[in-house]
């Protein structure tokens, strides 16, 4: 008896080995014997060997036997169809077997094996019929509509696929919305003018559903989502207003849309969203809408780079009027910050800005953390005015109160920069080295960069004067004295020919050019850093800023994509790598969550 099992095991291994090597002539000899001993176990491989060796009559015989002995084994009908197709290409007889397989299905669970066989043969219509039959047996077709949609996707029938997903929403409503959105994103593939969520069939079929189901808001919800993915903010605004009125949402949807538009710098639609909520007089969102509306106006004007004095005056009036409308100080807080910044940095009204900030701080109407932010803002304005030690005192107060929190570390960093501006490089570097371990990665990185600037510029027996001039030029930049700053940096290049600050100077000139709206000039400076100093301190910074300039201001997405890709390839450890990857994927057309 032991010898019998050993011999049997060897024969089985030889059969499997020949089968795996596609040596069907050899395998069929072994399986012929094995099949006689255990037909259920060896049917599958034996049938395939018979089909491959063109023994069609025997293949037909064992498939029929399989059906007779096990009527629930519906795949045998597919096997018979394969025989008829191989032996004379009898399509009619094959299709009869396909139909029988579906008709003989009496348990919904049988559909998965059967549909898989149909899909392997590219018989997608029969796979759909199998799932439809399973739906009837189940008493509810819903569970199989996702599978049917996937079959249509494999078939390339986009219209039918889309309609299956829309049918799911029609029957199940918003509970299935997220799943349908995810399936559409993945099944429609890469976006271009005619692909992905831009596929014309998707919008056509969706609009048809909206027209025939005016009472179902889920289709409008899907349309808004698609419009947002396509950045069709105008269309999303129109649909969102309709949904807000229908569902009596009180403006929440428009607030969310407005924030999304503002983040994407579509200030016009963002403004319309917030103004809609203001006009609606929403109890829950009225104050927030007022604040966000002026925030958008502020960003729109100050970021344009080509504003007029009248633009600034009108913005100041709007911000001041907004403060009078809002009674809750915590809500007014961001408006106070923006108004003071506008007055100090754009309008030369630093006295008014100082008074506004000081009155708010003294009133104790906002939280300690908000007071700290206002103190940092006030310190910056003192620095702007040249009152350096007043600024340092405010930074020190925030540092002391929030020593181990990000805002305290920010205050310490600003104080270290004051020491740097005034030429106390040893003390500045000591503080910066402490901040290398800051919890905020941005502060830690900035501290490390400035510490390296000091180390590089002042080595052993190195003249400190070039760095003193450069630090004073940076202070002039903080004070918006751009032309004086440029003249001082040019003097460094003229007088100290062997200094190590060339890339630092280019970096500061690029930032000045960006501040005054000379974006191409800024890009040229960044390119000089990348090409001439790519391996040094500001190589990744310059490349990232160059990419952002091309994406946003210069409207050159292909160049931007190239620069973002260079960051990923050449600066894997940079703090910009994650953000560069996100922008790269967005420019490539990927859908981001």
C-alpha positions as a Python dict, from the first residue, in 0.01 Angstrom:
ca = {
    (1, 'X'): (0, 0, 0),
    (2, 'X'): (275, 260, 82),
    (3, 'X'): (441, 186, -250),
    (4, 'X'): (115, 249, -432),
    (5, 'X'): (78, 602, -285),
    (6, 'X'): (445, 676, -358),
    (7, 'X'): (403, 570, -722),
    (8, 'X'): (79, 765, -746),
    (9, 'X'): (248, 1078, -609),
    (10, 'X'): (532, 1052, -861),
    (11, 'X'): (286, 1013, -1148),
    (12, 'X'): (92, 1314, -1029),
    (13, 'X'): (409, 1524, -1010),
    (14, 'X'): (513, 1422, -1360),
    (15, 'X'): (167, 1508, -1490),
    (16, 'X'): (173, 1852, -1326),
    (17, 'X'): (526, 1922, -1445),
    (18, 'X'): (438, 1840, -1806),
    (19, 'X'): (119, 2046, -1776),
    (20, 'X'): (303, 2348, -1635),
    (21, 'X'): (559, 2322, -1918),
    (22, 'X'): (273, 2307, -2168),
    (23, 'X'): (388, 1964, -2284),
    (24, 'X'): (28, 1856, -2326),
    (25, 'X'): (111, 1542, -2529),
    (26, 'X'): (302, 1406, -2229),
    (27, 'X'): (59, 1538, -1969),
    (28, 'X'): (-247, 1383, -2132),
    (29, 'X'): (-97, 1032, -2093),
    (30, 'X'): (-50, 1079, -1719),
    (31, 'X'): (-386, 1250, -1665),
    (32, 'X'): (-565, 976, -1861),
    (33, 'X'): (-468, 731, -1586),
    (34, 'X'): (-516, 976, -1300),
    (35, 'X'): (-860, 1078, -1427),
    (36, 'X'): (-984, 719, -1421),
    (37, 'X'): (-894, 699, -1052),
    (38, 'X'): (-1034, 1039, -944),
    (39, 'X'): (-1233, 1215, -1221),
    (40, 'X'): (-1347, 1505, -1001),
    (41, 'X'): (-995, 1589, -890),
    (42, 'X'): (-828, 1574, -1233),
    (43, 'X'): (-1111, 1688, -1461),
    (44, 'X'): (-990, 2045, -1510),
    (45, 'X'): (-635, 1966, -1625),
    (46, 'X'): (-737, 1655, -1820),
    (47, 'X'): (-999, 1853, -2014),
    (48, 'X'): (-747, 2121, -2104),
    (49, 'X'): (-496, 1857, -2222),
    (50, 'X'): (-760, 1693, -2443),
    (51, 'X'): (-853, 2030, -2591),
    (52, 'X'): (-489, 2118, -2659),
    (53, 'X'): (-419, 1778, -2818),
    (54, 'X'): (-737, 1811, -3031),
    (55, 'X'): (-906, 1504, -2884),
    (56, 'X'): (-1239, 1686, -2910),
    (57, 'X'): (-1471, 1383, -2880),
    (58, 'X'): (-1314, 1273, -2553),
    (59, 'X'): (-1314, 1634, -2426),
    (60, 'X'): (-1687, 1661, -2509),
    (61, 'X'): (-1753, 1325, -2342),
    (62, 'X'): (-1590, 1413, -2009),
    (63, 'X'): (-1753, 1762, -2005),
    (64, 'X'): (-2097, 1600, -2047),
    (65, 'X'): (-2010, 1348, -1778),
    (66, 'X'): (-1910, 1633, -1550),
    (67, 'X'): (-2249, 1799, -1600),
    (68, 'X'): (-2433, 1472, -1541),
    (69, 'X'): (-2244, 1394, -1222),
    (70, 'X'): (-2245, 1755, -1097),
    (71, 'X'): (-2519, 1974, -1256),
    (72, 'X'): (-2409, 2272, -1044),
    (73, 'X'): (-2069, 2281, -1215),
    (74, 'X'): (-2178, 2544, -1470),
    (75, 'X'): (-1825, 2589, -1606),
    (76, 'X'): (-1871, 2257, -1788),
    (77, 'X'): (-2115, 2430, -2024),
    (78, 'X'): (-1836, 2674, -2108),
    (79, 'X'): (-1605, 2375, -2163),
    (80, 'X'): (-1852, 2228, -2411),
    (81, 'X'): (-1869, 2562, -2590),
    (82, 'X'): (-1490, 2561, -2619),
    (83, 'X'): (-1502, 2215, -2775),
    (84, 'X'): (-1759, 2323, -3034),
    (85, 'X'): (-1561, 2633, -3120),
    (86, 'X'): (-1236, 2437, -3153),
    (87, 'X'): (-1395, 2149, -3346),
    (88, 'X'): (-1545, 2314, -3649),
    (89, 'X'): (-1594, 2668, -3516),
    (90, 'X'): (-1960, 2597, -3444),
    (91, 'X'): (-2057, 2932, -3291),
    (92, 'X'): (-2429, 2847, -3275),
    (93, 'X'): (-2371, 2536, -3062),
    (94, 'X'): (-2125, 2729, -2843),
    (95, 'X'): (-2379, 3003, -2780),
    (96, 'X'): (-2639, 2742, -2689),
    (97, 'X'): (-2406, 2624, -2413),
    (98, 'X'): (-2349, 2981, -2293),
    (99, 'X'): (-2724, 3027, -2268),
    (100, 'X'): (-2769, 2695, -2086),
    (101, 'X'): (-2506, 2791, -1829),
    (102, 'X'): (-2701, 3105, -1744),
    (103, 'X'): (-3041, 2932, -1747),
    (104, 'X'): (-2920, 2651, -1516),
    (105, 'X'): (-2792, 2897, -1256),
    (106, 'X'): (-3017, 2871, -949),
    (107, 'X'): (-2791, 3020, -678),
    (108, 'X'): (-2663, 3383, -702),
    (109, 'X'): (-2325, 3276, -565),
    (110, 'X'): (-2263, 3070, -880),
    (111, 'X'): (-2235, 3386, -1086),
    (112, 'X'): (-1877, 3473, -988),
    (113, 'X'): (-1709, 3163, -1132),
    (114, 'X'): (-1935, 3170, -1436),
    (115, 'X'): (-1881, 3540, -1513),
    (116, 'X'): (-1505, 3493, -1474),
    (117, 'X'): (-1512, 3222, -1742),
    (118, 'X'): (-1712, 3446, -1972),
    (119, 'X'): (-1471, 3736, -1920),
    (120, 'X'): (-1170, 3513, -1988),
    (121, 'X'): (-1326, 3438, -2329),
    (122, 'X'): (-1415, 3808, -2384),
    (123, 'X'): (-1782, 3706, -2382),
    (124, 'X'): (-1875, 4022, -2192),
    (125, 'X'): (-2242, 4029, -2292),
    (126, 'X'): (-2292, 3682, -2146),
    (127, 'X'): (-2112, 3790, -1828),
    (128, 'X'): (-2360, 4078, -1800),
    (129, 'X'): (-2652, 3838, -1857),
    (130, 'X'): (-2515, 3612, -1581),
    (131, 'X'): (-2505, 3898, -1331),
    (132, 'X'): (-2853, 4012, -1434),
    (133, 'X'): (-2984, 3657, -1376),
    (134, 'X'): (-2810, 3651, -1036),
    (135, 'X'): (-2983, 3980, -951),
    (136, 'X'): (-3324, 3826, -1026),
    (137, 'X'): (-3244, 3517, -819),
    (138, 'X'): (-3130, 3745, -537),
    (139, 'X'): (-3450, 3948, -551),
    (140, 'X'): (-3243, 4268, -571),
    (141, 'X'): (-3020, 4356, -869),
    (142, 'X'): (-2830, 4624, -673),
    (143, 'X'): (-2547, 4406, -535),
    (144, 'X'): (-2440, 4307, -887),
    (145, 'X'): (-2452, 4647, -1056),
    (146, 'X'): (-2094, 4730, -957),
    (147, 'X'): (-1982, 4400, -1114),
    (148, 'X'): (-2182, 4471, -1429),
    (149, 'X'): (-2022, 4816, -1450),
    (150, 'X'): (-1678, 4656, -1430),
    (151, 'X'): (-1768, 4415, -1711),
    (152, 'X'): (-1875, 4706, -1931),
    (153, 'X'): (-1547, 4879, -1849),
    (154, 'X'): (-1352, 4574, -1967),
    (155, 'X'): (-1567, 4562, -2279),
    (156, 'X'): (-1495, 4930, -2346),
    (157, 'X'): (-1864, 5024, -2332),
    (158, 'X'): (-1825, 5350, -2137),
    (159, 'X'): (-2187, 5460, -2180),
    (160, 'X'): (-2327, 5139, -2030),
    (161, 'X'): (-2069, 5146, -1751),
    (162, 'X'): (-2159, 5503, -1656),
    (163, 'X'): (-2529, 5422, -1658),
    (164, 'X'): (-2479, 5128, -1423),
    (165, 'X'): (-2319, 5362, -1171),
    (166, 'X'): (-2593, 5619, -1220),
    (167, 'X'): (-2855, 5346, -1170),
    (168, 'X'): (-2692, 5264, -837),
    (169, 'X'): (-2730, 5628, -729),
    (170, 'X'): (-3088, 5633, -852),
    (171, 'X'): (-3180, 5332, -639),
    (172, 'X'): (-2958, 5389, -335),
    (173, 'X'): (-2905, 5765, -328),
    (174, 'X'): (-2627, 5952, -150),
    (175, 'X'): (-2522, 5655, 65),
    (176, 'X'): (-2339, 5522, -243),
    (177, 'X'): (-2209, 5856, -371),
    (178, 'X'): (-1854, 5828, -241),
    (179, 'X'): (-1811, 5473, -375),
    (180, 'X'): (-1947, 5573, -717),
    (181, 'X'): (-1713, 5874, -727),
    (182, 'X'): (-1415, 5651, -649),
    (183, 'X'): (-1517, 5392, -910),
    (184, 'X'): (-1565, 5657, -1179),
    (185, 'X'): (-1228, 5813, -1101),
    (186, 'X'): (-1046, 5481, -1134),
    (187, 'X'): (-1247, 5334, -1423),
    (188, 'X'): (-1236, 5635, -1654),
    (189, 'X'): (-860, 5648, -1629),
    (190, 'X'): (-614, 5925, -1711),
    (191, 'X'): (-758, 6271, -1767),
    (192, 'X'): (-722, 6468, -2087),
    (193, 'X'): (-969, 6670, -2293),
    (194, 'X'): (-1172, 6359, -2375),
    (195, 'X'): (-1071, 6123, -2094),
    (196, 'X'): (-1118, 6063, -1726),
    (197, 'X'): (-1386, 6277, -1566),
    (198, 'X'): (-1373, 6498, -1876),
    (199, 'X'): (-1519, 6212, -2082),
    (200, 'X'): (-1816, 6366, -2270),
    (201, 'X'): (-2030, 6054, -2219),
    (202, 'X'): (-2016, 6097, -1841),
    (203, 'X'): (-2155, 6449, -1846),
    (204, 'X'): (-2411, 6369, -2119),
    (205, 'X'): (-2556, 6072, -1931),
    (206, 'X'): (-2548, 6255, -1599),
    (207, 'X'): (-2737, 6555, -1739),
    (208, 'X'): (-2993, 6315, -1885),
    (209, 'X'): (-3041, 6160, -1542),
    (210, 'X'): (-3079, 6504, -1383),
    (211, 'X'): (-3349, 6598, -1633),
    (212, 'X'): (-3545, 6275, -1583),
    (213, 'X'): (-3502, 6271, -1202),
    (214, 'X'): (-3564, 6628, -1095),
    (215, 'X'): (-3655, 6511, -744),
    (216, 'X'): (-3321, 6332, -682),
    (217, 'X'): (-3049, 6571, -566),
    (218, 'X'): (-2782, 6299, -569),
    (219, 'X'): (-2720, 6354, -940),
    (220, 'X'): (-2664, 6726, -884),
    (221, 'X'): (-2426, 6632, -603),
    (222, 'X'): (-2229, 6416, -846),
    (223, 'X'): (-2227, 6693, -1106),
    (224, 'X'): (-2087, 6943, -854),
    (225, 'X'): (-1816, 6695, -761),
    (226, 'X'): (-1722, 6645, -1127),
    (227, 'X'): (-1717, 7021, -1186),
    (228, 'X'): (-1483, 7065, -890),
    (229, 'X'): (-1248, 6796, -1024),
    (230, 'X'): (-1248, 6977, -1359),
    (231, 'X'): (-1208, 7316, -1185),
    (232, 'X'): (-1532, 7432, -1346),
    (233, 'X'): (-1599, 7662, -1053),
    (234, 'X'): (-1861, 7864, -1241),
    (235, 'X'): (-2070, 7552, -1301),
    (236, 'X'): (-2012, 7429, -945),
    (237, 'X'): (-2129, 7766, -811),
    (238, 'X'): (-2455, 7751, -1007),
    (239, 'X'): (-2529, 7391, -903),
    (240, 'X'): (-2428, 7455, -542),
    (241, 'X'): (-2667, 7748, -513),
    (242, 'X'): (-2951, 7531, -643),
    (243, 'X'): (-2868, 7252, -398),
    (244, 'X'): (-2836, 7498, -109),
    (245, 'X'): (-3186, 7630, -177),
    (246, 'X'): (-3338, 7285, -233),
    (247, 'X'): (-3186, 7127, 77),
    (248, 'X'): (-3205, 7440, 295),
    (249, 'X'): (-2840, 7405, 399),
    (250, 'X'): (-2791, 7760, 524),
    (251, 'X'): (-2487, 7833, 309),
    (252, 'X'): (-2250, 7558, 427),
    (253, 'X'): (-2199, 7420, 76),
    (254, 'X'): (-2119, 7766, -63),
    (255, 'X'): (-1875, 7833, 220),
    (256, 'X'): (-1687, 7510, 139),
    (257, 'X'): (-1687, 7590, -233),
    (258, 'X'): (-1567, 7944, -164),
    (259, 'X'): (-1277, 7814, 47),
    (260, 'X'): (-1182, 7568, -228),
    (261, 'X'): (-1189, 7845, -491),
    (262, 'X'): (-983, 8077, -271),
    (263, 'X'): (-723, 7804, -213),
    (264, 'X'): (-699, 7759, -591),
    (265, 'X'): (-673, 8139, -632),
    (266, 'X'): (-1003, 8167, -821),
    (267, 'X'): (-1090, 8480, -630),
    (268, 'X'): (-1388, 8584, -843),
    (269, 'X'): (-1598, 8274, -779),
    (270, 'X'): (-1483, 8260, -416),
    (271, 'X'): (-1609, 8616, -370),
    (272, 'X'): (-1943, 8527, -524),
    (273, 'X'): (-1980, 8227, -293),
    (274, 'X'): (-1920, 8430, 22),
    (275, 'X'): (-2134, 8721, -99),
    (276, 'X'): (-2420, 8474, -162),
    (277, 'X'): (-2401, 8359, 202),
    (278, 'X'): (-2387, 8721, 323),
    (279, 'X'): (-2694, 8815, 118),
    (280, 'X'): (-2871, 8505, 246),
    (281, 'X'): (-2818, 8632, 601),
    (282, 'X'): (-2718, 8286, 723),
    (283, 'X'): (-2729, 8260, 1102),
    (284, 'X'): (-2452, 8001, 1114),
    (285, 'X'): (-2212, 8141, 854),
    (286, 'X'): (-2282, 8516, 823),
    (287, 'X'): (-1981, 8643, 1021),
    (288, 'X'): (-1748, 8386, 869),
    (289, 'X'): (-1868, 8476, 518),
    (290, 'X'): (-1798, 8844, 582),
    (291, 'X'): (-1447, 8764, 700),
    (292, 'X'): (-1371, 8526, 414),
    (293, 'X'): (-1507, 8775, 162),
    (294, 'X'): (-1258, 9045, 267),
    (295, 'X'): (-982, 8782, 294),
    (296, 'X'): (-1039, 8696, -72),
    (297, 'X'): (-1041, 9062, -173),
    (298, 'X'): (-717, 9117, 20),
    (299, 'X'): (-545, 8822, -147),
    (300, 'X'): (-674, 8922, -491),
    (301, 'X'): (-537, 9276, -465),
    (302, 'X'): (-209, 9223, -281),
    (303, 'X'): (-102, 8918, -481),
    (304, 'X'): (-171, 9078, -818),
    (305, 'X'): (146, 9290, -808),
    (306, 'X'): (-18, 9564, -1018),
    (307, 'X'): (-262, 9725, -773),
    (308, 'X'): (-325, 10101, -759),
    (309, 'X'): (-341, 10336, -463),
    (310, 'X'): (-717, 10346, -510),
    (311, 'X'): (-732, 9965, -490),
    (312, 'X'): (-551, 9978, -157),
    (313, 'X'): (-770, 10259, -27),
    (314, 'X'): (-1088, 10074, -123),
    (315, 'X'): (-957, 9757, 44),
    (316, 'X'): (-875, 9949, 362),
    (317, 'X'): (-1227, 10093, 366),
    (318, 'X'): (-1379, 9747, 318),
    (319, 'X'): (-1167, 9594, 597),
    (320, 'X'): (-1252, 9878, 837),
    (321, 'X'): (-1623, 9848, 759),
    (322, 'X'): (-1606, 9473, 814),
    (323, 'X'): (-1457, 9522, 1161),
    (324, 'X'): (-1752, 9742, 1256),
    (325, 'X'): (-1997, 9470, 1150),
    (326, 'X'): (-1835, 9197, 1357),
    (327, 'X'): (-1884, 9209, 1732),
    (328, 'X'): (-1698, 8891, 1826),
    (329, 'X'): (-1327, 8970, 1859),
    (330, 'X'): (-1214, 8616, 1783),
    (331, 'X'): (-1399, 8628, 1450),
    (332, 'X'): (-1256, 8974, 1375),
    (333, 'X'): (-900, 8858, 1452),
    (334, 'X'): (-792, 8771, 1093),
    (335, 'X'): (-941, 9099, 965),
    (336, 'X'): (-742, 9294, 1224),
    (337, 'X'): (-422, 9121, 1112),
    (338, 'X'): (-488, 9192, 746),
    (339, 'X'): (-587, 9556, 800),
    (340, 'X'): (-275, 9627, 1007),
    (341, 'X'): (-54, 9451, 752),
    (342, 'X'): (-213, 9646, 466),
    (343, 'X'): (-166, 9977, 641),
    (344, 'X'): (193, 9911, 744),
    (345, 'X'): (338, 9735, 441),
    (346, 'X'): (137, 9876, 150),
    (347, 'X'): (5, 10219, 253),
    (348, 'X'): (275, 10367, 476),
    (349, 'X'): (29, 10397, 765),
    (350, 'X'): (241, 10215, 1020),
    (351, 'X'): (121, 10441, 1306),
    (352, 'X'): (-241, 10339, 1242),
    (353, 'X'): (-136, 9975, 1219),
    (354, 'X'): (53, 9990, 1550),
    (355, 'X'): (-243, 10157, 1723),
    (356, 'X'): (-492, 9895, 1594),
    (357, 'X'): (-274, 9603, 1704),
    (358, 'X'): (-187, 9751, 2043),
    (359, 'X'): (-552, 9833, 2122),
    (360, 'X'): (-654, 9476, 2036),
    (361, 'X'): (-376, 9326, 2249),
    (362, 'X'): (-456, 9556, 2546),
    (363, 'X'): (-829, 9479, 2528),
    (364, 'X'): (-765, 9110, 2613),
    (365, 'X'): (-1062, 9024, 2393),
    (366, 'X'): (-883, 8742, 2211),
    (367, 'X'): (-710, 8425, 2329),
    (368, 'X'): (-348, 8416, 2447),
    (369, 'X'): (-237, 8244, 2126),
    (370, 'X'): (-412, 8511, 1917),
    (371, 'X'): (-250, 8783, 2127),
    (372, 'X'): (85, 8617, 2059),
    (373, 'X'): (22, 8626, 1684),
    (374, 'X'): (-69, 8994, 1706),
    (375, 'X'): (249, 9062, 1903),
    (376, 'X'): (457, 8898, 1631),
    (377, 'X'): (278, 9112, 1372),
    (378, 'X'): (337, 9422, 1583),
    (379, 'X'): (703, 9326, 1625),
    (380, 'X'): (738, 9295, 1248),
    (381, 'X'): (594, 9644, 1203),
    (382, 'X'): (837, 9786, 1459),
    (383, 'X'): (1115, 9618, 1259),
    (384, 'X'): (971, 9782, 946),
    (385, 'X'): (991, 10120, 1120),
    (386, 'X'): (1350, 10059, 1233),
    (387, 'X'): (1256, 10022, 1601),
    (388, 'X'): (1455, 9703, 1630),
    (389, 'X'): (1467, 9666, 2008),
    (390, 'X'): (1093, 9722, 2044),
    (391, 'X'): (1050, 9436, 1799),
    (392, 'X'): (1295, 9220, 1993),
    (393, 'X'): (1108, 9285, 2320),
    (394, 'X'): (778, 9163, 2170),
    (395, 'X'): (941, 8854, 2019),
    (396, 'X'): (1098, 8775, 2357),
    (397, 'X'): (760, 8800, 2532),
    (398, 'X'): (607, 8546, 2294),
    (399, 'X'): (913, 8320, 2319),
    (400, 'X'): (888, 8320, 2700),
    (401, 'X'): (513, 8248, 2712),
    (402, 'X'): (515, 7976, 2443),
    (403, 'X'): (868, 7839, 2475),
    (404, 'X'): (797, 7484, 2359),
    (405, 'X'): (523, 7559, 2107),
    (406, 'X'): (562, 7645, 1737),
    (407, 'X'): (462, 8010, 1784),
    (408, 'X'): (726, 8047, 2058),
    (409, 'X'): (987, 7889, 1833),
    (410, 'X'): (884, 8129, 1555),
    (411, 'X'): (936, 8420, 1796),
    (412, 'X'): (1282, 8286, 1892),
    (413, 'X'): (1372, 8260, 1523),
    (414, 'X'): (1268, 8619, 1457),
    (415, 'X'): (1477, 8734, 1752),
    (416, 'X'): (1775, 8538, 1619),
    (417, 'X'): (1731, 8720, 1287),
    (418, 'X'): (1747, 9054, 1468),
    (419, 'X'): (2085, 8953, 1608),
    (420, 'X'): (2182, 8853, 1254),
    (421, 'X'): (2063, 9185, 1106),
    (422, 'X'): (2264, 9380, 1362),
    (423, 'X'): (2584, 9180, 1305),
    (424, 'X'): (2584, 8976, 1627),
    (425, 'X'): (2648, 8658, 1429),
    (426, 'X'): (2782, 8450, 1719),
    (427, 'X'): (2467, 8497, 1930),
    (428, 'X'): (2243, 8455, 1626),
    (429, 'X'): (2407, 8127, 1533),
    (430, 'X'): (2377, 7994, 1888),
    (431, 'X'): (2001, 8057, 1884),
    (432, 'X'): (1964, 7916, 1534),
    (433, 'X'): (2146, 7596, 1630),
    (434, 'X'): (1896, 7547, 1914),
    (435, 'X'): (1610, 7592, 1667),
    (436, 'X'): (1742, 7315, 1440),
    (437, 'X'): (1548, 7082, 1670),
    (438, 'X'): (1224, 7283, 1650),
    (439, 'X'): (897, 7088, 1627),
    (440, 'X'): (804, 7292, 1320),
    (441, 'X'): (994, 7146, 1025),
    (442, 'X'): (975, 7480, 843),
    (443, 'X'): (1131, 7673, 1132),
    (444, 'X'): (1397, 7405, 1180),
    (445, 'X'): (1484, 7420, 810),
    (446, 'X'): (1497, 7803, 804),
    (447, 'X'): (1715, 7802, 1116),
    (448, 'X'): (1952, 7549, 961),
    (449, 'X'): (1974, 7748, 637),
    (450, 'X'): (2057, 8076, 811),
    (451, 'X'): (2306, 7902, 1041),
    (452, 'X'): (2483, 7761, 734),
    (453, 'X'): (2487, 8104, 567),
    (454, 'X'): (2669, 8243, 872),
    (455, 'X'): (2909, 7946, 888),
    (456, 'X'): (2991, 7964, 517),
    (457, 'X'): (3043, 8341, 516),
    (458, 'X'): (3254, 8358, 835),
    (459, 'X'): (3514, 8084, 844),
    (460, 'X'): (3842, 8105, 1032),
    (461, 'X'): (4012, 8441, 965),
    (462, 'X'): (3742, 8538, 719),
    (463, 'X'): (3632, 8897, 678),
    (464, 'X'): (3285, 8947, 836),
    (465, 'X'): (3212, 9269, 650),
    (466, 'X'): (3045, 9110, 342),
    (467, 'X'): (2803, 8923, 568),
    (468, 'X'): (2736, 9239, 772),
    (469, 'X'): (2645, 9423, 455),
    (470, 'X'): (2436, 9134, 332),
    (471, 'X'): (2249, 9105, 665),
    (472, 'X'): (2178, 9478, 661),
    (473, 'X'): (2050, 9440, 304),
    (474, 'X'): (1808, 9170, 426),
    (475, 'X'): (1683, 9410, 693),
    (476, 'X'): (1624, 9672, 422),
    (477, 'X'): (1418, 9413, 234),
    (478, 'X'): (1211, 9352, 550),
    (479, 'X'): (1157, 9729, 558),
    (480, 'X'): (1042, 9733, 193),
    (481, 'X'): (1346, 9939, 93),
    (482, 'X'): (1414, 9723, -208),
    (483, 'X'): (1630, 9955, -417),
    (484, 'X'): (1860, 10030, -124),
    (485, 'X'): (1888, 9658, -54),
    (486, 'X'): (1982, 9583, -416),
    (487, 'X'): (2244, 9860, -415),
    (488, 'X'): (2400, 9721, -97),
    (489, 'X'): (2414, 9368, -238),
    (490, 'X'): (2566, 9498, -562),
    (491, 'X'): (2832, 9673, -354),
    (492, 'X'): (2927, 9338, -201),
    (493, 'X'): (2981, 9192, -549),
    (494, 'X'): (3180, 9498, -655),
    (495, 'X'): (3411, 9532, -354),
    (496, 'X'): (3449, 9179, -218),
    (497, 'X'): (3525, 8963, -519),
    (498, 'X'): (3597, 8643, -326),
    (499, 'X'): (3293, 8637, -97),
    (500, 'X'): (3072, 8326, -60),
    (501, 'X'): (2735, 8501, -80),
    (502, 'X'): (2668, 8488, -455),
    (503, 'X'): (2378, 8242, -434),
    (504, 'X'): (2237, 8420, -127),
    (505, 'X'): (2233, 8750, -317),
    (506, 'X'): (2062, 8592, -618),
    (507, 'X'): (1803, 8441, -383),
    (508, 'X'): (1721, 8776, -225),
    (509, 'X'): (1701, 8949, -564),
    (510, 'X'): (1461, 8680, -682),
    (511, 'X'): (1240, 8739, -378),
    (512, 'X'): (1241, 9115, -438),
    (513, 'X'): (1146, 9065, -803),
    (514, 'X'): (859, 8839, -698),
    (515, 'X'): (738, 9093, -440),
    (516, 'X'): (718, 9370, -700),
    (517, 'X'): (553, 9151, -964),
    (518, 'X'): (855, 9101, -1193),
    (519, 'X'): (799, 8727, -1219),
    (520, 'X'): (1013, 8652, -1525),
    (521, 'X'): (1304, 8841, -1369),
    (522, 'X'): (1258, 8636, -1051),
    (523, 'X'): (1256, 8314, -1257),
    (524, 'X'): (1582, 8418, -1424),
    (525, 'X'): (1748, 8464, -1084),
    (526, 'X'): (1626, 8125, -964),
    (527, 'X'): (1755, 7958, -1281),
    (528, 'X'): (2100, 8111, -1219),
    (529, 'X'): (2100, 7954, -872),
    (530, 'X'): (1989, 7614, -1004),
    (531, 'X'): (2244, 7613, -1287),
    (532, 'X'): (2537, 7764, -1098),
    (533, 'X'): (2479, 7663, -737),
    (534, 'X'): (2247, 7363, -759),
    (535, 'X'): (2453, 7156, -515),
    (536, 'X'): (2467, 7430, -253),
    (537, 'X'): (2232, 7550, 19),
    (538, 'X'): (1954, 7704, -189),
    (539, 'X'): (1952, 7460, -481),
    (540, 'X'): (1624, 7289, -385),
    (541, 'X'): (1463, 7615, -265),
    (542, 'X'): (1538, 7790, -593),
    (543, 'X'): (1413, 7496, -799),
    (544, 'X'): (1087, 7477, -603),
    (545, 'X'): (1021, 7852, -627),
    (546, 'X'): (1106, 7839, -998),
    (547, 'X'): (853, 7558, -1046),
    (548, 'X'): (584, 7750, -855),
    (549, 'X'): (646, 8067, -1056),
    (550, 'X'): (602, 7875, -1379),
    (551, 'X'): (289, 7701, -1256),
    (552, 'X'): (109, 8001, -1106),
    (553, 'X'): (237, 8334, -1233),
    (554, 'X'): (406, 8252, -1566),
    (555, 'X'): (137, 7997, -1667),
    (556, 'X'): (388, 7750, -1808),
    (557, 'X'): (269, 7413, -1671),
    (558, 'X'): (508, 7198, -1878),
    (559, 'X'): (816, 7379, -1747),
    (560, 'X'): (671, 7369, -1396),
    (561, 'X'): (617, 6993, -1423),
    (562, 'X'): (978, 6949, -1540),
    (563, 'X'): (1113, 7145, -1242),
    (564, 'X'): (894, 6959, -991),
    (565, 'X'): (1020, 6630, -1136),
    (566, 'X'): (1381, 6748, -1096),
    (567, 'X'): (1318, 6811, -725),
    (568, 'X'): (1189, 6454, -683),
    (569, 'X'): (1484, 6307, -874),
    (570, 'X'): (1771, 6522, -750),
    (571, 'X'): (1663, 6637, -402),
    (572, 'X'): (1503, 6332, -243),
    (573, 'X'): (1572, 6458, 110),
    (574, 'X'): (1438, 6810, 55),
    (575, 'X'): (1146, 6946, 258),
    (576, 'X'): (989, 7036, -79),
    (577, 'X'): (984, 6679, -215),
    (578, 'X'): (635, 6590, -89),
    (579, 'X'): (485, 6917, -210),
    (580, 'X'): (669, 6888, -543),
    (581, 'X'): (525, 6539, -593),
    (582, 'X'): (172, 6669, -525),
    (583, 'X'): (208, 6954, -775),
    (584, 'X'): (369, 6724, -1031),
    (585, 'X'): (82, 6476, -1008),
    (586, 'X'): (-173, 6755, -1036),
    (587, 'X'): (-4, 6896, -1348),
    (588, 'X'): (17, 6543, -1494),
    (589, 'X'): (-359, 6508, -1457),
    (590, 'X'): (-380, 6271, -1161),
    (591, 'X'): (-685, 6299, -937),
    (592, 'X'): (-582, 6401, -584),
    (593, 'X'): (-782, 6356, -268),
}
